[in-house]
Amino acid sequence: AKLVSPHSGDVVFPGQKVRIEWEALLPKLPVDPSWCEAEIYLSLDGGRTFPVIITPVHLDPILKTFSFDWTVPNTPTSAAILDIRFGCEQYFVETRSVQTASPFVIGQMATH
């Protein structure tokens, strides 16, 4: 998988809706790819750990670009990294695709 957005260096804020978008080449499978899923994990420490699962995303086999609208959590960090994982039940073991080339920032909520 290759992350399309957010871009490296982007700053997003808690509560903001952000489109996570990526491109992927899916493996040839003996099943309909719509049975498979992608999971997006968030690292707050530059990719050392991935404690936050954003969502499982069911795939449309026709698309080459995939996306999910995400509401940014209140977890400020200057080292946010996404890991896009793909798996297909017993047919294809889940694989990881850590997006270390695209770190972004989750800013602080504004205080009044």
Number of C-alpha atoms within 10 A of each C-alpha: 20 16 24 16 15 20 14 17 13 14 16 19 19 16 12 12 14 15 14 17 17 17 14 14 9 12 8 9 11 8 10 12 18 13 13 22 19 19 17 22 20 20 20 22 14 18 17 9 12 18 11 13 13 18 15 16 17 15 19 15 12 8 10 12 16 18 16 16 11 14 15 17 15 14 14 17 17 15 17 25 27 27 22 22 19 23 18 18 10 8 11 14 11 15 14 16 14 21 18 16 12 19 21 23 20 20 17 14 12 7 4 3
